[in-house]
Amino acid sequence: MGDPVGATLTCGVLTPRISDINCVTFGSVDWLTQSRTIDGTQWNVYTTYGRSPGTQVLVDPQTLSTDAVLNDLADPIEAATTVTAQCLSISSTR
C-alpha cells in the first residue's frame, strides 16, 4: 500500500436499484458520485451503478486523478461484472 493511500477499492458492495445521486460514465461503467470526509481528508466516492457485483472506489483527489483511476478501472470492471441497469442521465439514475 502506498503512503499516502490515494485510492481504496472494495468489491461486492450493495448498490441501489434506483438513485437520484449524480451519475458519470467512464468507458462503459456508470458510477454514482459522492464525497465523504474520512479522518479529515475529503474523498471522492464512486460506486458502480447497474453492475453486479457492485464496486466502490474512494479516491483522494489531492493524491490521484479521479478521471485516471476510473478510466483505468473501466475495462477490468466491465470484464468482471454483469450489467443490470444504466444511468439515464448525468444527474439521475432510474
N, C-alpha and C positions, 0 to 999 in steps of 0.2 A: 504494500500500500504506500502511496506517495505521501509526502509531507510538505505542504498541507494536502489533505484529500480534496480533490476537485470535483469528483463525481462518485455517487453511490448508486448501484443498480440493484433492484430487488425484483425477482421473478415470482410469478404465482399470486400477485396481488388481486384483490377483488376490484372490479371495475363497474361503474354504473351502467345500467341499461339505457337510461335517459339522463341527460345532463344539460344544464344551462351554463356550464363553465366554458370559457374561451377554448377553442379548438384550433390547432395548427397541424399542418401535414408536412412531413419530411419523407421524401421518397413516396412510398405508398402507405406509410404508417401515420395514423391520426393520433394526436396527443392532446389531452386535456392539460391546460397550463394554469399553474397557480404559483404563489410564492409563500414561503414559510421561513420564519426566523428560528434557528436552532442554535443554542449556545451563543447568541449574539451575532451570528452570521446569517445573512439573508440568502436563502437558497431558492433557485428556480426549481419547481417540482413539476415533472411531466409524467403523466400516467396514460398508457395506451388506451385508446377508445376503440371499441369494436374488435378487440383481439382476444383470443383465448389460447393460452393463459395470459393474464394481464401482466404488464411490466411497468415498473415505476423507476424513474431515474431522478435523483436530486443532483443539481449542478450548481456549484459555486461560481457565479458569473465573474467574480474577481480573479478566479484561477484559470477557468477554461471558457472557451467559446461554446455557448449553448448550441448554436447552429452546427458547429463542427461535431459535437457529441451526438446530437440527434441524427445528423447525416451519416455518421459512422455506424450508428445502431440500426438504421433503416433496413439494410439488407439482411443482417442476422435475425432481426425480429420478424421480418416478413417470412423468412425461411422456417422459423421455429414456431410460428403461431398460425392460428386459423382466423380468418376474417369472419366476424359475426354481425358487424354493422359499420356504418361510415358516418363521418360528420357531414351534416347537410349544409352548414355554413361555417364561416370563420368564427362566428360569435356564439353558436349554439349547436347542440347535437340532439338528435331525436332517434 
